[in-house]
């Protein structure tokens, strides 16, 4: 419906230009959205106000010109009006909304899908936690945001690859191996004082015990450097496998796992930096290599090779993103923790130096989760071991509650996650409220079948019986569902779906509490069954994108 109004508006604007009533103009896009107040129509456009400066005319006058040139070939507009400083409000005929329900019934699980992406090849990289400890709930929020963004893009016609970058090179991995060795020695009776740089969670002791079980005390007398290297490999592998299991149980499965070590094979990072130095993007001050990120708007240049000859994370990231583009991805999406905000300009500088458009890299920041237990935030630290793992939260409240609640706010907003609320089977719990709407509809449809009432199809349904205010609101919400999906995919904002679902479920529950779906009035019963069947389809389709189940019984 939104597209139809946009096309009508675009045609009217072009005709106005052809007639010489307004000058040639340039608009980035036509903004057509449902107004905040439903009394102001079904859609509102601000084109007249956006054109006022270019046309050097009063926006209300421009709005009047546009309306005079409106052509409505499908006869969908009930009326139009000019409001405020120059908004154009469109009111759609009731029969148009009612007839649009046919698309839901016909398309079913495909309702809301589109070819907006046109097969564009996109990589979404997320989680990418160091394999030095179990995933905590901070990682989990980034996991569900990345997973649902990928799902949204698939739904809108993109070709998607989900990737996990394994940070298996660098000092943190050496510290992991050292931590296991210290626990190994401690388990054999040696008195150990742990350095602050080492990981001290119980999982380190579990890995050391497993080594003892399989290989005994042979590493008590072997070369320490070689032992640490071996223990690093054993521990990193074990932790990474545990991470994969936790993510799978969370509903997150990756297409690719990319090892940081791959970047350093055949001196890959060094060769890339040499090339960038030849091109003038990297320079030396005698001891250190610097990248000229200031050429691309960064506040200062950044180190890529330290004085000791070790490459920085930034050097590896430049090489990694070059690798991504070399695989043919047209757009790259990185999901990062909010503490990486200052890192964004240097990476954009890096890809531009490599010859890529800055807009080809989208970076989504994910804020922290405040996990509440009795009103007291739980501490999280992978070094001390005093963290709350994803596994613990999954075991306590379940996958659906975690995924849904982590999408209840914008990803760049802090999130309070109340474990007790997430377990409640009441209207206070958002995921329960939405899932119960689906289960309630399934129950009504079963009841109709038990009474011998045939499931209505569009051809046999008179939707003109759907005249209650809440019925009209529900129909409009269902018809706008593809617009919600398109908008969420275009903006990479999955929280829009939970906002939509909360509103849809709320209106449905209110409607159901006031109105009988199955009654002695057969045409009315058929139309209402058809309506709730459409609601069920949309609820299930949206929950599927979120990776949340749509139960038929609760």
Secondary structure, DSSP 8 states (H G I E B T S, - for coil): -HHHHHHHHHHHHHHHHHTTSS-----S---EE--SSGGG-SEEE-HHHHHHHHHTS-HHHHHHHHHHT---TT--EEEEEEETTTEEEEEE-HHHHHHTHHHHHHHGGGTT---TTTT-EEEEE-----TTS--BHHHHHHHHHHHHHHHHHHHTT-EEEEEEEE--SSHHHHHHHHHHHHHHHHHTT------TTS--SHHHHHHHHHHHHHHTTGGGSS-HHHHHHHHHHHHHHHHHHHHHHHHHHTT---SEEEETHHHHGGGHHHHHHHHHHHTTSEEE-SS-EEE-GGGGT-SS-EEEE-TTS-B-HHHHHHHHHHHHHHTT-SEEEEEEEGGGGGGHHHHHHHHHHTT--GGGEEEEEE--EEEEETTEE----TTTS---BHHHHHHHH-HHHHHHHHTSS-TTS-EEEEHHHHH--STTSHHHHHHHHHHHHHHHHHHHHHTT-----GGG--GGG--SHHHHHHHHHHHTHHHHHHHHHHHT-THHHHHHHHHHHHHHHHHHHHS-SS-S-HHHHHHHHHHHHHHHHHHHHHHHHHT----S--
